[in-house]
Amino acid sequence: MKRNRVSIKDISKALGLSNTTISFILNGKAEEMRISAQVTERVLAYVKEVGYTPNYLARGLVTGKTNTIGFIVENIGNPFFSQIASLIEEQAYKGGYKIIYSSTNGQSDKALELIRMFRDRGVDGYIICPTEKLEEEISQLKEENRPVVLFDRFLPAIDSHYIGIDNEQAMYEACKHLVERNRKNIALITTDSRQTQMISRLEGYKRLIKERKLNEYILSIPYENRKERLQSDFEDFIKKYPKLDGICFATNYLAVGGLEVMRNLGLKIPSKIAVVAFDDNEVLRLFQPGITAVEQPLEEMAKLIIDRLLVDLKLGKSAEKTIHKEIPTRLIVRESTGN
């Protein structure tokens, strides 16, 4: 038999206390409101007995706050997003907030639905890894004084807080590392996404190639069909340019799929082709040989994101002066780029 949800009103009636007294105790304000320890213990014991859980939506209607943050990413299963989500959740909890996660899978329509769902649920703030076409929706959040922080990528047309990395410089340094390993025919494997981080990584590659007067080799996988197209397109690309001796993968999922293709083709790393990947993770560390990778400063990013959002949440509105912060990355050198 389904158990009915217990409300503060039910607890009040059962114990013969006012709704206000019950609410103060459940919100940790018993001592502040001079409620006796005996009454407090009685209420908490009863709450535990009946399995009371707070209705955050109802509380939000009264207080204007639900103490929740909507966290929207491209794919929570991606190691980059799952790691930073874990760090943000831990720090948000210390600040008195819970996180609600959702993934867009890179789909703008889904991203719009998620933002509207979070608005209906009354979340207090938003941390968003934006898809394209979200400008109007995020502008509306800001107009409604709902704090928003973007990360990983930003929307050039929107003046909003952004915490990320210098993607162009990170890719430039990754490709420069291959040149310093005497690689002359270096390819970039990326997607056709017009997201800012992908454009910047492409620009970093092009800057290095132009500076060193090398030939460009770029494979742009269709973003919408990247899982289906990566293997066939990359295999054709490798066969088309047999002189390639270095490859930079613009994302970790491209690297993982590409490494599988290279293994199936019997390409030796690094003697035949040296490899660098973007976004370090466990798979790249454990792959044999270990894969040199761009490491994003996840802990620092997570702290900056949640600290900025908590400041605005305390203010009760989006700060008029926005922050656009890009943090340096680190190249973790492993066996895949040789000595």
N, C-alpha and C positions, 0 to 999 in steps of 0.2 A: 504493500500500500504506500502510495506516495505521501511523503511527509510535507505538511504545509510549512511555508516559510515563516519563521518567527520574526515579529517586528518589535521595535522599541515599545510600541503601545501594548503589545502582549506582555512584555516583561514588566512594564509599569503596572499593569492590572494585576499580574500574578503576585508581585511583591508589595503592592500598595504604596508605590513611590511615584513621583511625578515623571513625566516624559523628560523634562529638563534635567532632573537629577540623573536619570539613566544615561542620557546623552553625554553629560559632563564626565561621568565615570568611564564610559566607553571611549571617550576621546582623550583620556589621560589627564583630565583637568580636575580630578576629585580634590586633590590637596589645595590647588589654587582656589577652588570654590568652597573650601572649608567643609567638605563632606567627610564624615568620620570614616576611619579605617574599617570599622565594623560594618557599616553600610556598604562600603566599597567592596569588601571581601564577599559579602552576601550577594551582591549583584554579579560580580565576576564568577562566583561559583555557580550561580543559576544560569548565567550565559553559557558557561562551559557545559553544564548538564543538558541544556536544550539544544546545543549546537547552533547558537545564533551566529549568523554572518551578516555584516552590514550591507545594506542596499546603497551602493555608492551613487547610483543615479538619483535616488530619492534624496540622499544627503546633499548632492550637488544642487538640487533645486532649492534647498534651504540655505546652504552656505555659499553657493556660487562656485564651489570647488569639489572635484572628485578625487584629487590627489593621484591622478593618472596621467600618463604621457603616451601619446600615440607615436609609435616608432615604425616608419614605413621604409622598407629597403627593397632592393631589386629581387634578391633571393636569399632568405634567411638560412638556406642550406649551404650557401657559398661560404667557405672558411673565413674569408675576409669579413663578411657581414656578421656571421655568427660569433666570431671572436670579439668584434667591437660591440656587438649587442650585449654580450655577457658583461663586458667591462662597464658599459653605460648602465645596465640594469643594476649592477652592484652599487655604483655611485649614486644612482637615482634613489635607491632604497635608503641609503644613508641620509638622503635629503628629504625623506618622507613621501616618496612617490613610487608608484608601481608603473611598470611598462607593459603596454599592449603591442604585440608585434603583428606585422602583416607584410606580405611580399607582393610586389607588383608584377614580377616576371617581365619587367620592362614595358608593360602595357599601359599606355596613358589612360585609357578608359577605366581600367581597374584601379589605377592610382586615384583618379577622381572619385570613384565610388568609395574607396577606403577613407579618403579625407572627409567625405560627407558622412560616412558611417561614424567616424570618430567625433565629428561635430555633434551628431545626434546623441552620442553617448556622453557628451559633455566633457571630453578630455580637456585638461588644463593647458597643455602645450604640445607642440609637434616637433619631432625630429624626422627629417625627410631626406631620403636619397632620391631626388626628383627624376621623373621621366620627362620627356618632352611634353609640351602643351599644358603645363600646369601653372603658367604665369597668372592667369585670371583667378584661379582658385586660391593660390597662395597670396595674391594681392588682397583678396577678400578676407582671408584669415587675418592679415595684418590690419586691415581696416576695422575688423571686429576686435582688435587688441588681443588677439590670440597669439602668444609667443611662438615663434617658428625659428628653428635652426636647420639649415641645409648642410649636408656633408657629402663628401666624395665627389660631388659635381654641383655646379650651381646653374642658375638661370640668368644670363646676362641682362635680360630686360627687367629683372626684379631686384630691388635694393633690399636684400635680406641678409641676416647673419649667415656666414658660410665658414665652415672649418674643413680643411682638406690638406692636400700636399701640392708641391710644385711639380705637377705631372710632366711638364715639358723638360725641366732640368733633370728629373729622375730618369727619363728615357734617354736623354742626351748622355748622361753619365753611364748608363747601362751599355749603350752602343760604343761609347768611347772606350770602355773596358775591353770590348771585343777588338777594337782597333789596336789597343795596346798589347793584345795577345796575337798581333800580326795577322788579323783577319781582314781581308780586303773586299770580299763579296758578302755583304751583310744584308739580310732580309728582315723586314718587319711583318709579322703576322698580326693583323688587327681585324676590326669589324667596320662596317659602313655606318655605324652609329654616329649621330651628330651631337652626342652628349659632350659636354665641355672637357671632361677628363680624357676622352678618347681623341678628340681633336688635338689637345695639348701633347699627348704622347706621340701622335703622328708628327707634330711640329718639332718635337725634340729629336726624333729620328732624322727628319729632313735637314735640320740644322747641322747635325753631325756629319751627315753624308755630304752636304754642300761644302762644309768647312774643310773636310778631308779630301774633297774632289773624287769621291767614289760614285759608283753607279747605284741608283735606287732599285730596290727589289721589294715591292709592296704587294702583299696579298690581303685583300679586304673581303672578309667573309660576310655575307648578308646576315645582319643581326637577327632578323626575324626567323631565319632558318639555320642558325649557327650550329646547332647540334647535328642536323641532318647533312649540312654542307661541309663541315670542317674536314672530315676524313677524306672525301673525294677531292675537294678543291685543293687541300694541302698536298695530297699525294701527286696530283697533276702539276702543282707548282714546283715541287721538289724535282720532278722528272724534267720539267721545262728548263730549269736552271741548275744543271749538274755541277756548276762551279761554285755554288754557294758554300761558304765555309763558316758562316756565322748567322745565327737567327735570334731575334728578339721577339718574344711573345708579349703582346700588349695586355693580356689578362691571364690569371691563373688557370681558368677553364680552357682557354685556347692552348696554354702550355701543356696541360694534362692530355688533351686530345691529340695535340701535335706530337708529343713524345711517344704516344702509342703508335702513331703512323710511322715515325722514324724507326722505332724498334721493329715493326713489321717489315719495313723495307731493308732492315739490316744495316742502317746507317750508324757508324760508330761515333760516339760522343766521348771526348772532344776531338779525336784524331781526324775525323772527316768533317764534322760540323760542331762548332762551339755553340752553346745555348745559354740564353739569359731569359728569365721569366719575370713578369710583373706580379707583385703580391706574393710574398713568401708564405708557405704553409707546410704542413706535415708531409704531404705527398711529395713535394719537391725536395724536402730534406731527406726522405727515405729512399727516393729513386736512386738507382745505381747506374751511372755515377750521380752523386748529389748535384742538384741544379742550382747554379748561381741565380740569385733572385733579388729584386728590389723589395726591401722590407719597409712597410709603412709603420710609422710610430703610433701604434694603436692605442696604447695607454695614454699618451699625451693627447691624442685626438679625442678620445672618449672623455677625458677630464675637461678639456676645453669646451666640448659640446654641452655636457651636462651643466658645467659651471655657468656658461652663458645663459642657458635656458632657465636655470634656477634663479638667476638674477632677475630675469624678466618676469618669471612667475611671482617672485616676491613683490616686484613693482606692480604686478597685475595688468601689464600691458607690454607690447613690443617696444623696445628701446628706440628712441628716435635716431640715435647714432648707431649704425650697424657696423658689425665687425666682419672683415674678410681676411681670414688668416690661412696662410699656406705654410706648412711645416716641412722642413727638409726630411728626405728619406735616407736610407742607408743601403748600400749594395753589399749583400752577403755573398762572398766569393766562395764557390765550391768547385768540385772537380770538373764540372761540365764546360768550363772555359779554359782548362789546361793550366800550365805553369807560366 
